[in-house]
Amino acid sequence: MSKVSTVRKLGVVARVANEQAKRSRTLRAAKGAVATTARAFGRVLHQLWLEVTGVIFLIMALSFAGASVKEYGKYHAGQTGLGRVAIAICCTVTFAWFGVSSFLRVRKKGGGGAR
């Protein structure tokens, strides 16, 4: 009599259970429900991710806008060069675009809320 390993026995049991599950309408329906729910949650989480990153980018753009005003004041007083003002303005515009485009992606995906 040969000894059959526990792993092999578990493999056979898993295969038989899988075959039985494929025949069960209830289990197939439950699997479909879980897949549909997971897809819906995935879409919502992606929308939330885009909105949160958009808000963070817009907050950063506001911070850069304040720095731009401050650097322009220094430039006007002759304390700094035009390059620092240009960099601050470029950063402001870039981060504002990142924030706005993130919200546009949410709207494009159909998660824009009331229309």
LUMSEVEX-467979 format. One record per atom (N, C-alpha, C, O): residue number from 1; residue in one letter; atom name; x, y, z. Coordinates in steps of 0.02 Angstrom, whole numbers. Layout:
<rokes>
@nr NUM, rest A, atom CA, xx X, yy Y, zz Z
...
</rokes>
This chain:
<rokes>
@nr 1, rest M, atom N, xx 42, yy -59, zz 0
@nr 1, rest M, atom CA, xx 0, yy 0, zz 0
@nr 1, rest M, atom C, xx 44, yy 62, zz 0
@nr 1, rest M, atom O, xx 88, yy 69, zz 43
@nr 2, rest S, atom N, xx 34, yy 106, zz -48
@nr 2, rest S, atom CA, xx 75, yy 166, zz -52
@nr 2, rest S, atom C, xx 43, yy 222, zz -12
@nr 2, rest S, atom O, xx -18, yy 228, zz -6
@nr 3, rest K, atom N, xx 87, yy 263, zz 16
@nr 3, rest K, atom CA, xx 63, yy 320, zz 54
@nr 3, rest K, atom C, xx 52, yy 379, zz 7
@nr 3, rest K, atom O, xx 96, yy 397, zz -32
@nr 4, rest V, atom N, xx -6, yy 409, zz 11
@nr 4, rest V, atom CA, xx -22, yy 468, zz -29
@nr 4, rest V, atom C, xx -12, yy 529, zz 15
@nr 4, rest V, atom O, xx -38, yy 532, zz 71
@nr 5, rest S, atom N, xx 25, yy 577, zz -10
@nr 5, rest S, atom CA, xx 40, yy 636, zz 31
@nr 5, rest S, atom C, xx -23, yy 678, zz 44
@nr 5, rest S, atom O, xx -71, yy 676, zz 7
@nr 6, rest T, atom N, xx -19, yy 714, zz 99
@nr 6, rest T, atom CA, xx -75, yy 758, zz 118
@nr 6, rest T, atom C, xx -88, yy 811, zz 65
@nr 6, rest T, atom O, xx -145, yy 828, zz 51
@nr 7, rest V, atom N, xx -35, yy 837, zz 36
@nr 7, rest V, atom CA, xx -42, yy 889, zz -16
@nr 7, rest V, atom C, xx -80, yy 861, zz -76
@nr 7, rest V, atom O, xx -122, yy 895, zz -105
@nr 8, rest R, atom N, xx -64, yy 799, zz -94
@nr 8, rest R, atom CA, xx -98, yy 768, zz -151
@nr 8, rest R, atom C, xx -172, yy 757, zz -136
@nr 8, rest R, atom O, xx -215, yy 768, zz -179
@nr 9, rest K, atom N, xx -186, yy 736, zz -74
@nr 9, rest K, atom CA, xx -255, yy 726, zz -54
@nr 9, rest K, atom C, xx -293, yy 792, zz -56
@nr 9, rest K, atom O, xx -350, yy 795, zz -80
@nr 10, rest L, atom N, xx -262, yy 845, zz -31
@nr 10, rest L, atom CA, xx -295, yy 911, zz -32
@nr 10, rest L, atom C, xx -306, yy 935, zz -104
@nr 10, rest L, atom O, xx -357, yy 967, zz -118
@nr 11, rest G, atom N, xx -260, yy 919, zz -149
@nr 11, rest G, atom CA, xx -268, yy 937, zz -219
@nr 11, rest G, atom C, xx -328, yy 902, zz -249
@nr 11, rest G, atom O, xx -366, yy 933, zz -287
@nr 12, rest V, atom N, xx -337, yy 839, zz -234
@nr 12, rest V, atom CA, xx -394, yy 801, zz -259
@nr 12, rest V, atom C, xx -460, yy 829, zz -231
@nr 12, rest V, atom O, xx -508, yy 839, zz -268
@nr 13, rest V, atom N, xx -460, yy 843, zz -166
@nr 13, rest V, atom CA, xx -521, yy 871, zz -135
@nr 13, rest V, atom C, xx -538, yy 939, zz -166
@nr 13, rest V, atom O, xx -596, yy 953, zz -179
@nr 14, rest A, atom N, xx -487, yy 981, zz -178
@nr 14, rest A, atom CA, xx -499, yy 1047, zz -208
@nr 14, rest A, atom C, xx -527, yy 1040, zz -279
@nr 14, rest A, atom O, xx -571, yy 1077, zz -298
@nr 15, rest R, atom N, xx -500, yy 992, zz -317
@nr 15, rest R, atom CA, xx -524, yy 981, zz -385
@nr 15, rest R, atom C, xx -597, yy 959, zz -385
@nr 15, rest R, atom O, xx -637, yy 984, zz -425
@nr 16, rest V, atom N, xx -614, yy 914, zz -341
@nr 16, rest V, atom CA, xx -684, yy 890, zz -337
@nr 16, rest V, atom C, xx -730, yy 947, zz -315
@nr 16, rest V, atom O, xx -784, yy 955, zz -343
@nr 17, rest A, atom N, xx -709, yy 986, zz -266
@nr 17, rest A, atom CA, xx -749, yy 1042, zz -242
@nr 17, rest A, atom C, xx -759, yy 1093, zz -298
@nr 17, rest A, atom O, xx -813, yy 1121, zz -305
@nr 18, rest N, atom N, xx -707, yy 1105, zz -337
@nr 18, rest N, atom CA, xx -712, yy 1153, zz -393
@nr 18, rest N, atom C, xx -762, yy 1128, zz -445
@nr 18, rest N, atom O, xx -801, yy 1167, zz -471
@nr 19, rest E, atom N, xx -760, yy 1064, zz -461
@nr 19, rest E, atom CA, xx -808, yy 1036, zz -509
@nr 19, rest E, atom C, xx -879, yy 1042, zz -484
@nr 19, rest E, atom O, xx -925, yy 1058, zz -522
@nr 20, rest Q, atom N, xx -890, yy 1030, zz -420
@nr 20, rest Q, atom CA, xx -957, yy 1036, zz -391
@nr 20, rest Q, atom C, xx -980, yy 1109, zz -392
@nr 20, rest Q, atom O, xx -1038, yy 1123, zz -405
@nr 21, rest A, atom N, xx -934, yy 1155, zz -378
@nr 21, rest A, atom CA, xx -951, yy 1226, zz -377
@nr 21, rest A, atom C, xx -971, yy 1250, zz -447
@nr 21, rest A, atom O, xx -1015, yy 1292, zz -454
@nr 22, rest K, atom N, xx -938, yy 1223, zz -498
@nr 22, rest K, atom CA, xx -955, yy 1243, zz -567
@nr 22, rest K, atom C, xx -1026, yy 1223, zz -585
@nr 22, rest K, atom O, xx -1058, yy 1256, zz -627
@nr 23, rest R, atom N, xx -1052, yy 1170, zz -555
@nr 23, rest R, atom CA, xx -1119, yy 1146, zz -570
@nr 23, rest R, atom C, xx -1173, yy 1182, zz -530
@nr 23, rest R, atom O, xx -1232, yy 1178, zz -547
@nr 24, rest S, atom N, xx -1154, yy 1216, zz -478
@nr 24, rest S, atom CA, xx -1203, yy 1248, zz -433
@nr 24, rest S, atom C, xx -1223, yy 1317, zz -460
@nr 24, rest S, atom O, xx -1181, yy 1361, zz -467
@nr 25, rest R, atom N, xx -1287, yy 1325, zz -473
@nr 25, rest R, atom CA, xx -1312, yy 1390, zz -496
@nr 25, rest R, atom C, xx -1304, yy 1443, zz -442
@nr 25, rest R, atom O, xx -1290, yy 1501, zz -457
@nr 26, rest T, atom N, xx -1313, yy 1424, zz -380
@nr 26, rest T, atom CA, xx -1308, yy 1471, zz -325
@nr 26, rest T, atom C, xx -1237, yy 1499, zz -319
@nr 26, rest T, atom O, xx -1227, yy 1559, zz -311
@nr 27, rest L, atom N, xx -1188, yy 1455, zz -323
@nr 27, rest L, atom CA, xx -1119, yy 1477, zz -318
@nr 27, rest L, atom C, xx -1098, yy 1520, zz -377
@nr 27, rest L, atom O, xx -1062, yy 1569, zz -370
@nr 28, rest R, atom N, xx -1122, yy 1501, zz -437
@nr 28, rest R, atom CA, xx -1107, yy 1542, zz -496
@nr 28, rest R, atom C, xx -1138, yy 1611, zz -489
@nr 28, rest R, atom O, xx -1107, yy 1661, zz -507
@nr 29, rest A, atom N, xx -1199, yy 1615, zz -463
@nr 29, rest A, atom CA, xx -1233, yy 1679, zz -453
@nr 29, rest A, atom C, xx -1196, yy 1721, zz -400
@nr 29, rest A, atom O, xx -1188, yy 1781, zz -408
@nr 30, rest A, atom N, xx -1173, yy 1688, zz -347
@nr 30, rest A, atom CA, xx -1136, yy 1723, zz -295
@nr 30, rest A, atom C, xx -1070, yy 1749, zz -322
@nr 30, rest A, atom O, xx -1049, yy 1805, zz -306
@nr 31, rest K, atom N, xx -1037, yy 1709, zz -363
@nr 31, rest K, atom CA, xx -974, yy 1731, zz -394
@nr 31, rest K, atom C, xx -985, yy 1791, zz -439
@nr 31, rest K, atom O, xx -946, yy 1839, zz -437
@nr 32, rest G, atom N, xx -1039, yy 1790, zz -478
@nr 32, rest G, atom CA, xx -1056, yy 1847, zz -521
@nr 32, rest G, atom C, xx -1071, yy 1909, zz -480
@nr 32, rest G, atom O, xx -1052, yy 1964, zz -499
@nr 33, rest A, atom N, xx -1107, yy 1900, zz -425
@nr 33, rest A, atom CA, xx -1124, yy 1957, zz -383
@nr 33, rest A, atom C, xx -1061, yy 1988, zz -351
@nr 33, rest A, atom O, xx -1054, yy 2049, zz -348
@nr 34, rest V, atom N, xx -1017, yy 1945, zz -328
@nr 34, rest V, atom CA, xx -954, yy 1970, zz -299
@nr 34, rest V, atom C, xx -913, yy 2007, zz -351
@nr 34, rest V, atom O, xx -885, yy 2060, zz -337
@nr 35, rest A, atom N, xx -909, yy 1980, zz -412
@nr 35, rest A, atom CA, xx -871, yy 2013, zz -466
@nr 35, rest A, atom C, xx -901, yy 2081, zz -483
@nr 35, rest A, atom O, xx -865, yy 2129, zz -492
@nr 36, rest T, atom N, xx -967, yy 2084, zz -489
@nr 36, rest T, atom CA, xx -1000, yy 2147, zz -505
@nr 36, rest T, atom C, xx -990, yy 2199, zz -450
@nr 36, rest T, atom O, xx -976, yy 2257, zz -464
@nr 37, rest T, atom N, xx -997, yy 2178, zz -389
@nr 37, rest T, atom CA, xx -987, yy 2224, zz -332
@nr 37, rest T, atom C, xx -915, yy 2248, zz -330
@nr 37, rest T, atom O, xx -903, yy 2307, zz -318
@nr 38, rest A, atom N, xx -868, yy 2204, zz -341
@nr 38, rest A, atom CA, xx -797, yy 2223, zz -340
@nr 38, rest A, atom C, xx -782, yy 2273, zz -395
@nr 38, rest A, atom O, xx -744, yy 2321, zz -385
@nr 39, rest R, atom N, xx -811, yy 2263, zz -455
@nr 39, rest R, atom CA, xx -801, yy 2311, zz -510
@nr 39, rest R, atom C, xx -829, yy 2379, zz -492
@nr 39, rest R, atom O, xx -797, yy 2430, zz -505
@nr 40, rest A, atom N, xx -888, yy 2381, zz -462
@nr 40, rest A, atom CA, xx -919, yy 2445, zz -443
@nr 40, rest A, atom C, xx -876, yy 2480, zz -391
@nr 40, rest A, atom O, xx -864, yy 2541, zz -396
@nr 41, rest F, atom N, xx -853, yy 2443, zz -340
@nr 41, rest F, atom CA, xx -810, yy 2474, zz -289
@nr 41, rest F, atom C, xx -745, yy 2498, zz -320
@nr 41, rest F, atom O, xx -719, yy 2551, zz -300
@nr 42, rest G, atom N, xx -718, yy 2461, zz -367
@nr 42, rest G, atom CA, xx -656, yy 2481, zz -400
@nr 42, rest G, atom C, xx -665, yy 2547, zz -437
@nr 42, rest G, atom O, xx -621, yy 2590, zz -435
@nr 43, rest R, atom N, xx -721, yy 2554, zz -472
@nr 43, rest R, atom CA, xx -735, yy 2617, zz -508
@nr 43, rest R, atom C, xx -741, yy 2676, zz -460
@nr 43, rest R, atom O, xx -714, yy 2730, zz -472
@nr 44, rest V, atom N, xx -777, yy 2665, zz -405
@nr 44, rest V, atom CA, xx -786, yy 2718, zz -356
@nr 44, rest V, atom C, xx -720, yy 2737, zz -324
@nr 44, rest V, atom O, xx -706, yy 2796, zz -314
@nr 45, rest L, atom N, xx -679, yy 2688, zz -307
@nr 45, rest L, atom CA, xx -614, yy 2702, zz -277
@nr 45, rest L, atom C, xx -569, yy 2739, zz -326
@nr 45, rest L, atom O, xx -531, yy 2783, zz -305
@nr 46, rest H, atom N, xx -572, yy 2723, zz -390
@nr 46, rest H, atom CA, xx -532, yy 2759, zz -440
@nr 46, rest H, atom C, xx -555, yy 2831, zz -446
@nr 46, rest H, atom O, xx -514, yy 2877, zz -450
@nr 47, rest Q, atom N, xx -621, yy 2841, zz -445
@nr 47, rest Q, atom CA, xx -648, yy 2909, zz -448
@nr 47, rest Q, atom C, xx -626, yy 2949, zz -387
@nr 47, rest Q, atom O, xx -606, yy 3007, zz -393
@nr 48, rest L, atom N, xx -630, yy 2918, zz -329
@nr 48, rest L, atom CA, xx -609, yy 2951, zz -267
@nr 48, rest L, atom C, xx -535, yy 2969, zz -271
@nr 48, rest L, atom O, xx -515, yy 3023, zz -251
@nr 49, rest W, atom N, xx -494, yy 2923, zz -296
@nr 49, rest W, atom CA, xx -422, yy 2935, zz -303
@nr 49, rest W, atom C, xx -410, yy 2997, zz -347
@nr 49, rest W, atom O, xx -370, yy 3040, zz -330
@nr 50, rest L, atom N, xx -444, yy 3000, zz -404
@nr 50, rest L, atom CA, xx -435, yy 3057, zz -450
@nr 50, rest L, atom C, xx -457, yy 3122, zz -416
@nr 50, rest L, atom O, xx -424, yy 3174, zz -425
@nr 51, rest E, atom N, xx -511, yy 3121, zz -379
@nr 51, rest E, atom CA, xx -535, yy 3182, zz -346
@nr 51, rest E, atom C, xx -488, yy 3204, zz -290
@nr 51, rest E, atom O, xx -475, yy 3263, zz -283
@nr 52, rest V, atom N, xx -463, yy 3157, zz -251
@nr 52, rest V, atom CA, xx -417, yy 3175, zz -197
@nr 52, rest V, atom C, xx -352, yy 3203, zz -225
@nr 52, rest V, atom O, xx -327, yy 3254, zz -200
@nr 53, rest T, atom N, xx -324, yy 3171, zz -276
@nr 53, rest T, atom CA, xx -263, yy 3197, zz -305
@nr 53, rest T, atom C, xx -275, yy 3265, zz -338
@nr 53, rest T, atom O, xx -232, yy 3309, zz -336
@nr 54, rest G, atom N, xx -334, yy 3274, zz -368
@nr 54, rest G, atom CA, xx -350, yy 3339, zz -397
@nr 54, rest G, atom C, xx -352, yy 3394, zz -344
@nr 54, rest G, atom O, xx -326, yy 3449, zz -355
@nr 55, rest V, atom N, xx -382, yy 3380, zz -287
@nr 55, rest V, atom CA, xx -384, yy 3430, zz -233
@nr 55, rest V, atom C, xx -314, yy 3445, zz -208
@nr 55, rest V, atom O, xx -297, yy 3503, zz -195
@nr 56, rest I, atom N, xx -273, yy 3394, zz -200
@nr 56, rest I, atom CA, xx -204, yy 3405, zz -176
@nr 56, rest I, atom C, xx -166, yy 3448, zz -225
@nr 56, rest I, atom O, xx -130, yy 3494, zz -205
@nr 57, rest F, atom N, xx -172, yy 3434, zz -291
@nr 57, rest F, atom CA, xx -138, yy 3474, zz -340
@nr 57, rest F, atom C, xx -163, yy 3546, zz -340
@nr 57, rest F, atom O, xx -123, yy 3593, zz -348
@nr 58, rest L, atom N, xx -228, yy 3557, zz -331
@nr 58, rest L, atom CA, xx -254, yy 3625, zz -329
@nr 58, rest L, atom C, xx -230, yy 3662, zz -267
@nr 58, rest L, atom O, xx -217, yy 3722, zz -270
@nr 59, rest I, atom N, xx -224, yy 3628, zz -211
@nr 59, rest I, atom CA, xx -197, yy 3660, zz -150
@nr 59, rest I, atom C, xx -124, yy 3679, zz -162
@nr 59, rest I, atom O, xx -102, yy 3733, zz -142
@nr 60, rest M, atom N, xx -87, yy 3635, zz -194
@nr 60, rest M, atom CA, xx -17, yy 3652, zz -210
@nr 60, rest M, atom C, xx -13, yy 3711, zz -258
@nr 60, rest M, atom O, xx 31, yy 3753, zz -252
@nr 61, rest A, atom N, xx -59, yy 3714, zz -306
@nr 61, rest A, atom CA, xx -60, yy 3770, zz -353
@nr 61, rest A, atom C, xx -73, yy 3835, zz -316
@nr 61, rest A, atom O, xx -43, yy 3886, zz -332
@nr 62, rest L, atom N, xx -119, yy 3833, zz -267
@nr 62, rest L, atom CA, xx -131, yy 3894, zz -227
@nr 62, rest L, atom C, xx -69, yy 3915, zz -189
@nr 62, rest L, atom O, xx -54, yy 3974, zz -182
@nr 63, rest S, atom N, xx -33, yy 3866, zz -163
@nr 63, rest S, atom CA, xx 29, yy 3881, zz -127
@nr 63, rest S, atom C, xx 80, yy 3913, zz -173
@nr 63, rest S, atom O, xx 112, yy 3962, zz -155
@nr 64, rest F, atom N, xx 86, yy 3886, zz -234
@nr 64, rest F, atom CA, xx 132, yy 3915, zz -283
@nr 64, rest F, atom C, xx 108, yy 3984, zz -305
@nr 64, rest F, atom O, xx 149, yy 4028, zz -320
@nr 65, rest A, atom N, xx 43, yy 3995, zz -308
@nr 65, rest A, atom CA, xx 17, yy 4061, zz -326
@nr 65, rest A, atom C, xx 37, yy 4112, zz -274
@nr 65, rest A, atom O, xx 57, yy 4168, zz -291
@nr 66, rest G, atom N, xx 32, yy 4093, zz -210
@nr 66, rest G, atom CA, xx 56, yy 4139, zz -157
@nr 66, rest G, atom C, xx 130, yy 4153, zz -163
@nr 66, rest G, atom O, xx 151, yy 4209, zz -153
@nr 67, rest A, atom N, xx 169, yy 4102, zz -179
@nr 67, rest A, atom CA, xx 241, yy 4111, zz -189
@nr 67, rest A, atom C, xx 254, yy 4156, zz -249
@nr 67, rest A, atom O, xx 302, yy 4195, zz -249
@nr 68, rest S, atom N, xx 213, yy 4149, zz -301
@nr 68, rest S, atom CA, xx 222, yy 4191, zz -360
@nr 68, rest S, atom C, xx 211, yy 4265, zz -344
@nr 68, rest S, atom O, xx 249, yy 4308, zz -365
@nr 69, rest V, atom N, xx 159, yy 4278, zz -305
@nr 69, rest V, atom CA, xx 145, yy 4348, zz -285
@nr 69, rest V, atom C, xx 203, yy 4375, zz -243
@nr 69, rest V, atom O, xx 224, yy 4432, zz -251
@nr 70, rest K, atom N, xx 227, yy 4334, zz -197
@nr 70, rest K, atom CA, xx 282, yy 4354, zz -154
@nr 70, rest K, atom C, xx 346, yy 4367, zz -195
@nr 70, rest K, atom O, xx 380, yy 4417, zz -184
@nr 71, rest E, atom N, xx 361, yy 4323, zz -242
@nr 71, rest E, atom CA, xx 420, yy 4332, zz -284
@nr 71, rest E, atom C, xx 413, yy 4392, zz -330
@nr 71, rest E, atom O, xx 461, yy 4427, zz -343
@nr 72, rest Y, atom N, xx 351, yy 4405, zz -354
@nr 72, rest Y, atom CA, xx 342, yy 4465, zz -396
@nr 72, rest Y, atom C, xx 354, yy 4528, zz -355
@nr 72, rest Y, atom O, xx 383, yy 4576, zz -380
@nr 73, rest G, atom N, xx 331, yy 4527, zz -292
@nr 73, rest G, atom CA, xx 345, yy 4585, zz -249
@nr 73, rest G, atom C, xx 419, yy 4596, zz -239
@nr 73, rest G, atom O, xx 443, yy 4652, zz -240
@nr 74, rest K, atom N, xx 456, yy 4542, zz -230
@nr 74, rest K, atom CA, xx 529, yy 4547, zz -223
@nr 74, rest K, atom C, xx 561, yy 4571, zz -288
@nr 74, rest K, atom O, xx 607, yy 4612, zz -287
@nr 75, rest Y, atom N, xx 535, yy 4546, zz -345
@nr 75, rest Y, atom CA, xx 562, yy 4568, zz -410
@nr 75, rest Y, atom C, xx 549, yy 4642, zz -420
@nr 75, rest Y, atom O, xx 592, yy 4678, zz -443
@nr 76, rest H, atom N, xx 488, yy 4664, zz -403
@nr 76, rest H, atom CA, xx 470, yy 4734, zz -411
@nr 76, rest H, atom C, xx 514, yy 4779, zz -367
@nr 76, rest H, atom O, xx 528, yy 4836, zz -385
@nr 77, rest A, atom N, xx 534, yy 4753, zz -309
@nr 77, rest A, atom CA, xx 577, yy 4791, zz -264
@nr 77, rest A, atom C, xx 650, yy 4786, zz -284
@nr 77, rest A, atom O, xx 693, yy 4818, zz -254
@nr 78, rest G, atom N, xx 666, yy 4745, zz -333
@nr 78, rest G, atom CA, xx 735, yy 4738, zz -356
@nr 78, rest G, atom C, xx 776, yy 4690, zz -314
@nr 78, rest G, atom O, xx 837, yy 4692, zz -317
@nr 79, rest Q, atom N, xx 744, yy 4646, zz -275
@nr 79, rest Q, atom CA, xx 780, yy 4600, zz -231
@nr 79, rest Q, atom C, xx 794, yy 4532, zz -264
@nr 79, rest Q, atom O, xx 835, yy 4494, zz -238
@nr 80, rest T, atom N, xx 761, yy 4517, zz -318
@nr 80, rest T, atom CA, xx 771, yy 4452, zz -351
@nr 80, rest T, atom C, xx 763, yy 4460, zz -426
@nr 80, rest T, atom O, xx 741, yy 4512, zz -451
@nr 81, rest G, atom N, xx 781, yy 4408, zz -463
@nr 81, rest G, atom CA, xx 777, yy 4410, zz -535
@nr 81, rest G, atom C, xx 711, yy 4386, zz -562
@nr 81, rest G, atom O, xx 669, yy 4359, zz -526
@nr 82, rest L, atom N, xx 703, yy 4396, zz -626
@nr 82, rest L, atom CA, xx 641, yy 4377, zz -660
@nr 82, rest L, atom C, xx 633, yy 4301, zz -665
@nr 82, rest L, atom O, xx 577, yy 4275, zz -670
@nr 83, rest G, atom N, xx 689, yy 4265, zz -663
@nr 83, rest G, atom CA, xx 687, yy 4192, zz -669
@nr 83, rest G, atom C, xx 647, yy 4160, zz -612
@nr 83, rest G, atom O, xx 609, yy 4113, zz -624
@nr 84, rest R, atom N, xx 657, yy 4184, zz -551
@nr 84, rest R, atom CA, xx 620, yy 4155, zz -494
@nr 84, rest R, atom C, xx 545, yy 4167, zz -501
@nr 84, rest R, atom O, xx 505, yy 4124, zz -484
@nr 85, rest V, atom N, xx 526, yy 4225, zz -526
@nr 85, rest V, atom CA, xx 455, yy 4240, zz -537
@nr 85, rest V, atom C, xx 427, yy 4192, zz -590
@nr 85, rest V, atom O, xx 373, yy 4165, zz -583
@nr 86, rest A, atom N, xx 465, yy 4183, zz -644
@nr 86, rest A, atom CA, xx 443, yy 4140, zz -699
@nr 86, rest A, atom C, xx 435, yy 4068, zz -675
@nr 86, rest A, atom O, xx 387, yy 4034, zz -693
@nr 87, rest I, atom N, xx 483, yy 4044, zz -635
@nr 87, rest I, atom CA, xx 478, yy 3975, zz -609
@nr 87, rest I, atom C, xx 417, yy 3967, zz -565
@nr 87, rest I, atom O, xx 381, yy 3918, zz -570
@nr 88, rest A, atom N, xx 405, yy 4015, zz -522
@nr 88, rest A, atom CA, xx 346, yy 4011, zz -477
@nr 88, rest A, atom C, xx 281, yy 4011, zz -517
@nr 88, rest A, atom O, xx 235, yy 3974, zz -501
@nr 89, rest I, atom N, xx 278, yy 4053, zz -569
@nr 89, rest I, atom CA, xx 217, yy 4055, zz -611
@nr 89, rest I, atom C, xx 209, yy 3990, zz -650
@nr 89, rest I, atom O, xx 153, yy 3964, zz -656
@nr 90, rest C, atom N, xx 264, yy 3963, zz -676
@nr 90, rest C, atom CA, xx 260, yy 3899, zz -712
@nr 90, rest C, atom C, xx 236, yy 3842, zz -667
@nr 90, rest C, atom O, xx 196, yy 3800, zz -687
@nr 91, rest C, atom N, xx 262, yy 3841, zz -606
@nr 91, rest C, atom CA, xx 240, yy 3790, zz -558
@nr 91, rest C, atom C, xx 166, yy 3798, zz -542
@nr 91, rest C, atom O, xx 129, yy 3749, zz -537
@nr 92, rest T, atom N, xx 143, yy 3860, zz -534
@nr 92, rest T, atom CA, xx 73, yy 3873, zz -520
@nr 92, rest T, atom C, xx 29, yy 3846, zz -577
@nr 92, rest T, atom O, xx -20, yy 3811, zz -564
@nr 93, rest V, atom N, xx 47, yy 3864, zz -638
@nr 93, rest V, atom CA, xx 7, yy 3843, zz -696
@nr 93, rest V, atom C, xx 8, yy 3766, zz -704
@nr 93, rest V, atom O, xx -43, yy 3736, zz -718
@nr 94, rest T, atom N, xx 67, yy 3736, zz -694
@nr 94, rest T, atom CA, xx 73, yy 3664, zz -702
@nr 94, rest T, atom C, xx 30, yy 3626, zz -652
@nr 94, rest T, atom O, xx -8, yy 3581, zz -670
@nr 95, rest F, atom N, xx 35, yy 3645, zz -588
@nr 95, rest F, atom CA, xx -4, yy 3610, zz -537
@nr 95, rest F, atom C, xx -78, yy 3624, zz -543
@nr 95, rest F, atom O, xx -120, yy 3581, zz -528
@nr 96, rest A, atom N, xx -96, yy 3684, zz -564
@nr 96, rest A, atom CA, xx -167, yy 3699, zz -576
@nr 96, rest A, atom C, xx -194, yy 3655, zz -632
@nr 96, rest A, atom O, xx -250, yy 3630, zz -628
@nr 97, rest W, atom N, xx -154, yy 3645, zz -685
@nr 97, rest W, atom CA, xx -175, yy 3602, zz -740
@nr 97, rest W, atom C, xx -182, yy 3530, zz -716
@nr 97, rest W, atom O, xx -231, yy 3496, zz -733
@nr 98, rest F, atom N, xx -135, yy 3505, zz -676
@nr 98, rest F, atom CA, xx -140, yy 3438, zz -650
@nr 98, rest F, atom C, xx -205, yy 3429, zz -610
@nr 98, rest F, atom O, xx -240, yy 3379, zz -617
@nr 99, rest G, atom N, xx -222, yy 3478, zz -569
@nr 99, rest G, atom CA, xx -282, yy 3475, zz -528
@nr 99, rest G, atom C, xx -346, yy 3475, zz -570
@nr 99, rest G, atom O, xx -391, yy 3435, zz -560
@nr 100, rest V, atom N, xx -349, yy 3522, zz -617
@nr 100, rest V, atom CA, xx -408, yy 3527, zz -660
@nr 100, rest V, atom C, xx -416, yy 3465, zz -704
@nr 100, rest V, atom O, xx -471, yy 3440, zz -712
@nr 101, rest S, atom N, xx -360, yy 3441, zz -732
@nr 101, rest S, atom CA, xx -364, yy 3383, zz -777
@nr 101, rest S, atom C, xx -386, yy 3321, zz -738
@nr 101, rest S, atom O, xx -418, yy 3277, zz -767
@nr 102, rest S, atom N, xx -368, yy 3317, zz -674
@nr 102, rest S, atom CA, xx -390, yy 3260, zz -634
@nr 102, rest S, atom C, xx -466, yy 3260, zz -628
@nr 102, rest S, atom O, xx -498, yy 3208, zz -633
@nr 103, rest F, atom N, xx -495, yy 3318, zz -616
@nr 103, rest F, atom CA, xx -568, yy 3323, zz -612
@nr 103, rest F, atom C, xx -601, yy 3312, zz -680
@nr 103, rest F, atom O, xx -656, yy 3284, zz -684
@nr 104, rest L, atom N, xx -567, yy 3333, zz -734
@nr 104, rest L, atom CA, xx -594, yy 3320, zz -801
@nr 104, rest L, atom C, xx -595, yy 3246, zz -816
@nr 104, rest L, atom O, xx -641, yy 3222, zz -850
@nr 105, rest R, atom N, xx -545, yy 3209, zz -793
@nr 105, rest R, atom CA, xx -544, yy 3136, zz -803
@nr 105, rest R, atom C, xx -602, yy 3103, zz -767
@nr 105, rest R, atom O, xx -631, yy 3055, zz -792
@nr 106, rest V, atom N, xx -618, yy 3127, zz -707
@nr 106, rest V, atom CA, xx -675, yy 3100, zz -670
@nr 106, rest V, atom C, xx -738, yy 3111, zz -710
@nr 106, rest V, atom O, xx -779, yy 3066, zz -717
@nr 107, rest R, atom N, xx -747, yy 3171, zz -735
@nr 107, rest R, atom CA, xx -807, yy 3187, zz -773
@nr 107, rest R, atom C, xx -811, yy 3146, zz -837
@nr 107, rest R, atom O, xx -865, yy 3124, zz -857
@nr 108, rest K, atom N, xx -753, yy 3137, zz -870
@nr 108, rest K, atom CA, xx -751, yy 3099, zz -933
@nr 108, rest K, atom C, xx -771, yy 3026, zz -921
@nr 108, rest K, atom O, xx -802, yy 2995, zz -965
@nr 109, rest K, atom N, xx -753, yy 2998, zz -864
@nr 109, rest K, atom CA, xx -770, yy 2929, zz -848
@nr 109, rest K, atom C, xx -843, yy 2921, zz -828
@nr 109, rest K, atom O, xx -866, yy 2865, zz -818
@nr 110, rest G, atom N, xx -879, yy 2976, zz -823
@nr 110, rest G, atom CA, xx -951, yy 2971, zz -808
@nr 110, rest G, atom C, xx -967, yy 2977, zz -735
@nr 110, rest G, atom O, xx -1023, yy 2961, zz -714
@nr 111, rest G, atom N, xx -919, yy 2999, zz -694
@nr 111, rest G, atom CA, xx -932, yy 3006, zz -622
@nr 111, rest G, atom C, xx -942, yy 3078, zz -602
@nr 111, rest G, atom O, xx -924, yy 3097, zz -546
@nr 112, rest G, atom N, xx -971, yy 3118, zz -646
@nr 112, rest G, atom CA, xx -978, yy 3189, zz -633
@nr 112, rest G, atom C, xx -1035, yy 3209, zz -588
@nr 112, rest G, atom O, xx -1044, yy 3268, zz -574
@nr 113, rest G, atom N, xx -1074, yy 3161, zz -563
@nr 113, rest G, atom CA, xx -1130, yy 3178, zz -519
@nr 113, rest G, atom C, xx -1189, yy 3205, zz -557
@nr 113, rest G, atom O, xx -1204, yy 3182, zz -613
@nr 114, rest A, atom N, xx -1224, yy 3255, zz -528
@nr 114, rest A, atom CA, xx -1284, yy 3284, zz -560
@nr 114, rest A, atom C, xx -1263, yy 3324, zz -622
@nr 114, rest A, atom O, xx -1214, yy 3360, zz -622
@nr 115, rest R, atom N, xx -1303, yy 3315, zz -675
@nr 115, rest R, atom CA, xx -1285, yy 3351, zz -738
@nr 115, rest R, atom C, xx -1342, yy 3393, zz -760
@nr 115, rest R, atom O, xx -1337, yy 3427, zz -812
</rokes>
